[in-house]
């Protein structure tokens, strides 16, 4: 996952962040309605969001 993210530019990372946030919201809603079978997915998405934000920050510092 991280190697794929490192290959993306700032625009690609922002798009990925939007997708991940939408996925996170969907999972949280499923958890609230007790329809979520795989609880670990919430943690994975949260960590992936942090990875994307870190890479965005690194891109901004280099420029």
Backbone atoms as SQL, in Angstrom:
CREATE TABLE atoms (id INTEGER PRIMARY KEY, chain TEXT, resi INTEGER, resn TEXT, atom TEXT, x REAL, y REAL, z REAL);
INSERT INTO atoms VALUES
  (1, 'A', 1, 'UNK', 'N', 0.829, -1.195, 0.000),
  (2, 'A', 1, 'UNK', 'CA', 0.000, 0.000, 0.000),
  (3, 'A', 1, 'UNK', 'C', 0.871, 1.255, 0.000),
  (4, 'A', 2, 'UNK', 'N', 1.879, 1.273, 0.849),
  (5, 'A', 2, 'UNK', 'CA', 2.706, 2.469, 0.975),
  (6, 'A', 2, 'UNK', 'C', 3.498, 2.745, -0.299),
  (7, 'A', 3, 'UNK', 'N', 3.986, 1.697, -0.945),
  (8, 'A', 3, 'UNK', 'CA', 4.745, 1.907, -2.183),
  (9, 'A', 3, 'UNK', 'C', 3.849, 2.457, -3.289),
  (10, 'A', 4, 'UNK', 'N', 2.589, 2.041, -3.319),
  (11, 'A', 4, 'UNK', 'CA', 1.645, 2.581, -4.298),
  (12, 'A', 4, 'UNK', 'C', 1.363, 4.051, -4.024),
  (13, 'A', 5, 'UNK', 'N', 1.252, 4.397, -2.748),
  (14, 'A', 5, 'UNK', 'CA', 0.969, 5.785, -2.387),
  (15, 'A', 5, 'UNK', 'C', 2.152, 6.692, -2.692),
  (16, 'A', 6, 'UNK', 'N', 3.356, 6.190, -2.486),
  (17, 'A', 6, 'UNK', 'CA', 4.545, 7.017, -2.737),
  (18, 'A', 6, 'UNK', 'C', 4.689, 7.369, -4.213),
  (19, 'A', 7, 'UNK', 'N', 4.139, 6.539, -5.081),
  (20, 'A', 7, 'UNK', 'CA', 4.224, 6.792, -6.507),
  (21, 'A', 7, 'UNK', 'C', 3.240, 7.839, -7.006),
  (22, 'A', 8, 'UNK', 'N', 2.301, 8.232, -6.160),
  (23, 'A', 8, 'UNK', 'CA', 1.283, 9.196, -6.579),
  (24, 'A', 8, 'UNK', 'C', 1.747, 10.624, -6.327),
  (25, 'A', 9, 'UNK', 'N', 1.212, 11.529, -7.125),
  (26, 'A', 9, 'UNK', 'CA', 1.502, 12.942, -6.915),
  (27, 'A', 9, 'UNK', 'C', 0.503, 13.513, -5.910),
  (28, 'A', 10, 'UNK', 'N', 0.591, 14.796, -5.651),
  (29, 'A', 10, 'UNK', 'CA', -0.259, 15.438, -4.647),
  (30, 'A', 10, 'UNK', 'C', -1.734, 15.303, -4.992),
  (31, 'A', 11, 'UNK', 'N', -2.081, 15.469, -6.257),
  (32, 'A', 11, 'UNK', 'CA', -3.477, 15.352, -6.668),
  (33, 'A', 11, 'UNK', 'C', -3.993, 13.937, -6.442),
  (34, 'A', 12, 'UNK', 'N', -3.197, 12.956, -6.783),
  (35, 'A', 12, 'UNK', 'CA', -3.578, 11.563, -6.574),
  (36, 'A', 12, 'UNK', 'C', -3.753, 11.233, -5.106),
  (37, 'A', 13, 'UNK', 'N', -2.880, 11.794, -4.273),
  (38, 'A', 13, 'UNK', 'CA', -2.991, 11.555, -2.835),
  (39, 'A', 13, 'UNK', 'C', -4.254, 12.198, -2.263),
  (40, 'A', 14, 'UNK', 'N', -4.589, 13.378, -2.749),
  (41, 'A', 14, 'UNK', 'CA', -5.811, 14.033, -2.274),
  (42, 'A', 14, 'UNK', 'C', -7.047, 13.235, -2.668),
  (43, 'A', 15, 'UNK', 'N', -7.048, 12.699, -3.879),
  (44, 'A', 15, 'UNK', 'CA', -8.166, 11.863, -4.321),
  (45, 'A', 15, 'UNK', 'C', -8.261, 10.601, -3.471),
  (46, 'A', 16, 'UNK', 'N', -7.127, 10.001, -3.170),
  (47, 'A', 16, 'UNK', 'CA', -7.097, 8.808, -2.325),
  (48, 'A', 16, 'UNK', 'C', -7.616, 9.129, -0.927),
  (49, 'A', 17, 'UNK', 'N', -7.270, 10.297, -0.416),
  (50, 'A', 17, 'UNK', 'CA', -7.736, 10.715, 0.899),
  (51, 'A', 17, 'UNK', 'C', -9.256, 10.853, 0.921),
  (52, 'A', 18, 'UNK', 'N', -9.826, 11.404, -0.129),
  (53, 'A', 18, 'UNK', 'CA', -11.286, 11.541, -0.211),
  (54, 'A', 18, 'UNK', 'C', -11.947, 10.165, -0.207),
  (55, 'A', 19, 'UNK', 'N', -11.394, 9.245, -0.983),
  (56, 'A', 19, 'UNK', 'CA', -11.955, 7.892, -1.050),
  (57, 'A', 19, 'UNK', 'C', -11.877, 7.214, 0.314),
  (58, 'A', 20, 'UNK', 'N', -10.737, 7.353, 0.983),
  (59, 'A', 20, 'UNK', 'CA', -10.561, 6.722, 2.291),
  (60, 'A', 20, 'UNK', 'C', -11.502, 7.317, 3.335),
  (61, 'A', 21, 'UNK', 'N', -11.700, 8.620, 3.303),
  (62, 'A', 21, 'UNK', 'CA', -12.615, 9.246, 4.257),
  (63, 'A', 21, 'UNK', 'C', -14.048, 8.794, 4.028),
  (64, 'A', 22, 'UNK', 'N', -14.438, 8.633, 2.761),
  (65, 'A', 22, 'UNK', 'CA', -15.775, 8.128, 2.463),
  (66, 'A', 22, 'UNK', 'C', -15.928, 6.694, 2.956),
  (67, 'A', 23, 'UNK', 'N', -14.890, 5.894, 2.773),
  (68, 'A', 23, 'UNK', 'CA', -14.914, 4.516, 3.242),
  (69, 'A', 23, 'UNK', 'C', -15.004, 4.474, 4.765),
  (70, 'A', 24, 'UNK', 'N', -14.272, 5.365, 5.426),
  (71, 'A', 24, 'UNK', 'CA', -14.299, 5.422, 6.879),
  (72, 'A', 24, 'UNK', 'C', -15.698, 5.771, 7.378),
  (73, 'A', 25, 'UNK', 'N', -16.331, 6.742, 6.760),
  (74, 'A', 25, 'UNK', 'CA', -17.682, 7.125, 7.151),
  (75, 'A', 25, 'UNK', 'C', -18.650, 5.968, 6.967),
  (76, 'A', 26, 'UNK', 'N', -18.528, 5.264, 5.853),
  (77, 'A', 26, 'UNK', 'CA', -19.393, 4.119, 5.580),
  (78, 'A', 26, 'UNK', 'C', -19.217, 3.036, 6.644),
  (79, 'A', 27, 'UNK', 'N', -17.967, 2.762, 7.009),
  (80, 'A', 27, 'UNK', 'CA', -17.699, 1.738, 8.018),
  (81, 'A', 27, 'UNK', 'C', -18.220, 2.148, 9.389),
  (82, 'A', 28, 'UNK', 'N', -18.081, 3.416, 9.729),
  (83, 'A', 28, 'UNK', 'CA', -18.578, 3.895, 11.020),
  (84, 'A', 28, 'UNK', 'C', -20.096, 3.777, 11.081),
  (85, 'A', 29, 'UNK', 'N', -20.753, 4.092, 9.974),
  (86, 'A', 29, 'UNK', 'CA', -22.212, 3.964, 9.929),
  (87, 'A', 29, 'UNK', 'C', -22.636, 2.502, 10.047),
  (88, 'A', 30, 'UNK', 'N', -21.896, 1.618, 9.410),
  (89, 'A', 30, 'UNK', 'CA', -22.202, 0.194, 9.521),
  (90, 'A', 30, 'UNK', 'C', -22.005, -0.292, 10.949),
  (91, 'A', 31, 'UNK', 'N', -20.976, 0.203, 11.608),
  (92, 'A', 31, 'UNK', 'CA', -20.725, -0.186, 12.993),
  (93, 'A', 31, 'UNK', 'C', -21.848, 0.301, 13.896),
  (94, 'A', 32, 'UNK', 'N', -22.316, 1.520, 13.647),
  (95, 'A', 32, 'UNK', 'CA', -23.390, 2.082, 14.466),
  (96, 'A', 32, 'UNK', 'C', -24.691, 1.304, 14.300),
  (97, 'A', 33, 'UNK', 'N', -24.918, 0.774, 13.117),
  (98, 'A', 33, 'UNK', 'CA', -26.146, 0.013, 12.883),
  (99, 'A', 33, 'UNK', 'C', -25.931, -1.485, 13.100),
  (100, 'A', 34, 'UNK', 'N', -24.796, -1.855, 13.647),
  (101, 'A', 34, 'UNK', 'CA', -24.448, -3.244, 13.982),
  (102, 'A', 34, 'UNK', 'C', -24.402, -4.156, 12.762),
  (103, 'A', 35, 'UNK', 'N', -24.025, -3.629, 11.614),
  (104, 'A', 35, 'UNK', 'CA', -23.914, -4.438, 10.401),
  (105, 'A', 35, 'UNK', 'C', -22.471, -4.690, 9.994),
  (106, 'A', 36, 'UNK', 'N', -21.526, -4.270, 10.799),
  (107, 'A', 36, 'UNK', 'CA', -20.114, -4.412, 10.445),
  (108, 'A', 36, 'UNK', 'C', -19.585, -5.729, 10.997),
  (109, 'A', 37, 'UNK', 'N', -19.125, -6.600, 10.097),
  (110, 'A', 37, 'UNK', 'CA', -18.607, -7.895, 10.512),
  (111, 'A', 37, 'UNK', 'C', -17.119, -7.836, 10.836),
  (112, 'A', 38, 'UNK', 'N', -16.382, -7.036, 10.087),
  (113, 'A', 38, 'UNK', 'CA', -14.928, -6.985, 10.235),
  (114, 'A', 38, 'UNK', 'C', -14.526, -5.661, 10.881),
  (115, 'A', 39, 'UNK', 'N', -14.441, -5.667, 12.195),
  (116, 'A', 39, 'UNK', 'CA', -14.142, -4.459, 12.961),
  (117, 'A', 39, 'UNK', 'C', -12.762, -3.887, 12.641),
  (118, 'A', 40, 'UNK', 'N', -11.837, -4.740, 12.245),
  (119, 'A', 40, 'UNK', 'CA', -10.464, -4.289, 11.992),
  (120, 'A', 40, 'UNK', 'C', -10.365, -3.354, 10.790),
  (121, 'A', 41, 'UNK', 'N', -11.366, -3.354, 9.936),
  (122, 'A', 41, 'UNK', 'CA', -11.324, -2.496, 8.753),
  (123, 'A', 41, 'UNK', 'C', -11.308, -1.021, 9.129),
  (124, 'A', 42, 'UNK', 'N', -11.980, -0.662, 10.215),
  (125, 'A', 42, 'UNK', 'CA', -11.997, 0.737, 10.652),
  (126, 'A', 42, 'UNK', 'C', -10.585, 1.186, 10.999),
  (127, 'A', 43, 'UNK', 'N', -9.858, 0.357, 11.716),
  (128, 'A', 43, 'UNK', 'CA', -8.486, 0.691, 12.103),
  (129, 'A', 43, 'UNK', 'C', -7.576, 0.769, 10.878),
  (130, 'A', 44, 'UNK', 'N', -7.745, -0.157, 9.943),
  (131, 'A', 44, 'UNK', 'CA', -6.920, -0.147, 8.734),
  (132, 'A', 44, 'UNK', 'C', -7.141, 1.121, 7.924),
  (133, 'A', 45, 'UNK', 'N', -8.393, 1.527, 7.777),
  (134, 'A', 45, 'UNK', 'CA', -8.699, 2.735, 7.009),
  (135, 'A', 45, 'UNK', 'C', -8.139, 3.960, 7.723),
  (136, 'A', 46, 'UNK', 'N', -8.283, 4.001, 9.040),
  (137, 'A', 46, 'UNK', 'CA', -7.761, 5.137, 9.803),
  (138, 'A', 46, 'UNK', 'C', -6.246, 5.257, 9.638),
  (139, 'A', 47, 'UNK', 'N', -5.559, 4.140, 9.654),
  (140, 'A', 47, 'UNK', 'CA', -4.102, 4.158, 9.481),
  (141, 'A', 47, 'UNK', 'C', -3.710, 4.544, 8.057),
  (142, 'A', 48, 'UNK', 'N', -4.485, 4.102, 7.084),
  (143, 'A', 48, 'UNK', 'CA', -4.200, 4.492, 5.702),
  (144, 'A', 48, 'UNK', 'C', -4.418, 5.985, 5.499),
  (145, 'A', 49, 'UNK', 'N', -5.420, 6.546, 6.165),
  (146, 'A', 49, 'UNK', 'CA', -5.640, 7.994, 6.106),
  (147, 'A', 49, 'UNK', 'C', -4.426, 8.715, 6.676),
  (148, 'A', 50, 'UNK', 'N', -3.904, 8.213, 7.776),
  (149, 'A', 50, 'UNK', 'CA', -2.722, 8.828, 8.383),
  (150, 'A', 50, 'UNK', 'C', -1.514, 8.735, 7.447),
  (151, 'A', 51, 'UNK', 'N', -1.385, 7.616, 6.753),
  (152, 'A', 51, 'UNK', 'CA', -0.272, 7.464, 5.807),
  (153, 'A', 51, 'UNK', 'C', -0.369, 8.484, 4.675),
  (154, 'A', 52, 'UNK', 'N', -1.574, 8.645, 4.138),
  (155, 'A', 52, 'UNK', 'CA', -1.767, 9.594, 3.040),
  (156, 'A', 52, 'UNK', 'C', -1.493, 11.011, 3.521),
  (157, 'A', 53, 'UNK', 'N', -1.974, 11.353, 4.710),
  (158, 'A', 53, 'UNK', 'CA', -1.739, 12.694, 5.243),
  (159, 'A', 53, 'UNK', 'C', -0.249, 12.944, 5.462),
  (160, 'A', 54, 'UNK', 'N', 0.464, 11.932, 5.916),
  (161, 'A', 54, 'UNK', 'CA', 1.905, 12.064, 6.123),
  (162, 'A', 54, 'UNK', 'C', 2.615, 12.324, 4.797),
  (163, 'A', 55, 'UNK', 'N', 2.247, 11.581, 3.768),
  (164, 'A', 55, 'UNK', 'CA', 2.869, 11.781, 2.457),
  (165, 'A', 55, 'UNK', 'C', 2.520, 13.147, 1.883),
  (166, 'A', 56, 'UNK', 'N', 1.290, 13.607, 2.084),
  (167, 'A', 56, 'UNK', 'CA', 0.916, 14.950, 1.632),
  (168, 'A', 56, 'UNK', 'C', 1.758, 16.004, 2.334),
  (169, 'A', 57, 'UNK', 'N', 1.974, 15.819, 3.617),
  (170, 'A', 57, 'UNK', 'CA', 2.789, 16.759, 4.387),
  (171, 'A', 57, 'UNK', 'C', 4.228, 16.754, 3.874),
  (172, 'A', 58, 'UNK', 'N', 4.752, 15.582, 3.571),
  (173, 'A', 58, 'UNK', 'CA', 6.116, 15.486, 3.049),
  (174, 'A', 58, 'UNK', 'C', 6.233, 16.169, 1.691),
  (175, 'A', 59, 'UNK', 'N', 5.219, 16.028, 0.856),
  (176, 'A', 59, 'UNK', 'CA', 5.242, 16.692, -0.452),
  (177, 'A', 59, 'UNK', 'C', 5.227, 18.204, -0.282),
  (178, 'A', 60, 'UNK', 'N', 4.444, 18.699, 0.675),
  (179, 'A', 60, 'UNK', 'CA', 4.349, 20.142, 0.895),
  (180, 'A', 60, 'UNK', 'C', 5.638, 20.718, 1.467),
  (181, 'A', 61, 'UNK', 'N', 6.337, 19.965, 2.274),
  (182, 'A', 61, 'UNK', 'CA', 7.577, 20.443, 2.876),
  (183, 'A', 61, 'UNK', 'C', 8.677, 20.518, 1.824),
  (184, 'A', 62, 'UNK', 'N', 8.711, 19.568, 0.899),
  (185, 'A', 62, 'UNK', 'CA', 9.748, 19.542, -0.127),
  (186, 'A', 62, 'UNK', 'C', 9.608, 20.688, -1.109),
  (187, 'A', 63, 'UNK', 'N', 8.404, 21.148, -1.337),
  (188, 'A', 63, 'UNK', 'CA', 8.164, 22.209, -2.329),
  (189, 'A', 63, 'UNK', 'C', 8.486, 23.548, -1.789);
